[in-house]
């Protein structure tokens, strides 16, 4: 096993990986930009080195700086986390040339999956089902002809895209030329590669992904699925495992395909195969993510495995310590991505100083956080603060735990999307797991013009509580039990009282 590892990332995922290092007896090396000097990952690590200005291009994306720190500190391996350099094949190659182990797949597999057309060709050869369309880049006349054959609506996608970047929905032949030209020029501008291809459009699919693990000796397993349909603008908001839309038979078939995708691409380490699942439960390969994903904890919980430990063991050359038959899924896990953003202002980022932070805990709760009270969330990076994970033996119990944990969660000083999760978890369609990739947009559209007023209600409650405590000699919560009314009924008024007591803590 490695003795020392550099973590080329920041925030919650850097903390997550550093924790695994500590558990495995690996010395951890953090890197930090000028605005991250006091960041949480820096204080968790055994060693920390500055790598430059706030701008990611000059720090967390600066390959030569990071390799220089690896050499200087004597790190034998680099864990890239997610985002930043995690899917950069050039970085993986540069690590190899520097004699440093990249904790991830070989650069060749990253390159293959980075090109959506090359990936489709490889998956076609491997017999993996994918959305009807082209497996290579097209000209406008070719695209028009193919669209006529498979029927509208279709999607034009950038070969170098992924994750929703460089996509265009085309509803009819008359839109084809302008959509094609826009997609092509967008792709050229964003990726320096104008190659576009075409797919049949699947209306309101579910987005379901399969976690795979492969070692460097040709063994691969799947670790079940994650339901990722609750998203906004291609940003996932809530993930869960397992998916209520996947039964044992579908799971086994998707799992076999995902393992096939990994084996046929020479994959190693942790990876995720993304699928669209239509209303008839037909599934289609979409793309493969060649990194550890944000939502990996829900898989860890239902499998009982530690994916980061396994990543290190695989990177160190070990064989997978289990076979497919050893994998058992147990219970249900949900994850909410807590962002410093304003749900009442189009989810605009809301970085700033965290004046007060009360975090949930207790049975069935895990929080993977990258922040602490008193720290200032910088505006230079993705404003995700933490991931709140709830788990229980079944989905209704996990939902109840998540709702309880959200009620315990309080962030003062900056805006967060916490109230959005309460709205989602209260929605009957979410409770019944009637979700697809259109769910959150429909929920937000139905609430447009009815702005979420939880925050103003909380202020009213806080003011009421302040007046109450000023004019009364009893404690703010002194009515609890005295007049026979328990405050734990879960009613709106008890939620206000709780909010007021939380607010009160910060102001006393
Ligand atoms: C699609 C699709 C429907 N049909 N492809 C969006 C992200 C990128 N990875 C692919 N995406 C989609 N591709 C076809 N042929 C619908 C989406 C899509 C989507 C996919 C996953 C999660 C959320 C989504 C939201 C809107 C559209």
Boltz pocket constraint, residues with backbone or C-beta under 6 A from the ligand:
constraints:
  - pocket:
      binder: B
      contacts: [[A, 131], [A, 155], [A, 162], [A, 163], [A, 164], [A, 165], [A, 199], [A, 200], [A, 201], [A, 202], [A, 203], [A, 205], [A, 207], [A, 228], [A, 229], [A, 231], [A, 234], [A, 276], [A, 286], [A, 287], [A, 437]]
      max_distance: 6.0
